[in-house]
Amino acid sequence: MTGRVYVATTLDGLRDHVAAGSVPASAERVVVGEEDEELEYDALMTAAGLSAAAQPEGARRVVVVGEPSGDPEGDLPWREVVAVHADDRGGAGPDDDLAWYATQEVGALLG
């Protein structure tokens, strides 16, 4: 494993990634090269901030978490996505934690 990637996106972007079967290399991401809970949390919150900055105020922050088998800066196949984090409906403040969704729950998140 090369570490984890935390990719900032939106609900519409997440829908596009699921339909394409991958997250493109062009998507803004934070890479964590080692397994460390604090570093991973910081990366998640940094990606959440990037998600918020790319949307209108009050929109739900969305972060795709992957464990790439190859280049962490390259395309991320959907099979290497391990979870999605998003604000609960109605959005949240910049310091609020995001809810965790397993990949099989993404359909419900998008619904």
N, C-alpha and C positions, 0 to 999 in steps of 0.2 A: 504494500500500500504506500502511496506517495503522500498521504495526508488527506485532509479534508478540504473541500472548497465550499464556500458560502456565497451563493450567487444572489445578488439583489435583483428582484423582479417585481412585477405587478400581477394582479389577478389575470388581466388580459395576456400578459407575457407568459404566465404559467400555463394558461390555456394553449398558447402557441407552442410552448416547449413540449407539452404532453402530445399535442397533435403531430409535431415533427419527430417525436421520439428521442429528442436530445436537446440540450441547452447549448447554444452556439458559443464558440470561443470569444465572440465579440461581447458577450454578456459580462457586465461588471461583476467582479468577484473578489473575495478575500481568501487567500490560501493559508492554511495552517499546516506546516510540515511535520509536526510532531503531535502525539496524543497528549494533550494537557487541557484539563477542564477549564482553567481560567483563560487560556489562549483561545479555546474554542468559543467560549461565551463572548469574549471580546470581539472575535471575528463575526459571530452571529449578530451582535448589536451594531457593529460597523456596517455590515451588509444591510441591516434593517434601516439604518440611517440613510444609506445610499438609496434604498427603495423609497423611503419617504421623500427624499430630495427630488426624485424623478417623477413625482405625482402631485396632484393638487392636495392642498392641506386637508387633513382628515381622512385621506384614502388609507385603505388597509395596507400595511407593510407586508411584504411577502419575501421569504428567503428560501431558496432551494439548497439543500445540503447534499453534497455528493462525495463519494470516495472513489476518485478516478484511478483506474489501473494504469493509465499512461500519463501524459503531460497534463498537469493540473491547470494549465492555461489554455488547453485545447478544448475541442467540443467535448461535452459531457453526455455520454449516452444515458438515456433514461434508466436503463438497467443498473447504472451505477449511482443513481439517486437513492439516498437512504432515508430522507425525510424532507418535509416541507414545514416551515414555520410561518405563521401568519397571525395578524391581529384578529381578535374576535370581531364579530360584526360590529360596526359602528366605529372602528378604529380605536386607537389608544394613544397615550402620551409617548413622547420620545424615550422615556426611561422605563416604560412598562414592558414586561416580558411578553413574548409571543407564544401562542398556542402551538403545540407540536402535532403534526399530522403524519401518519404512516403513508407510504406511497399509495396503498390501496384505498386511502381515505380522500385522496385528492379530488376524485370525482364529486364527492359530497361538498368539499370546500368550494369547488367551482360552480356547483348547482345552486 
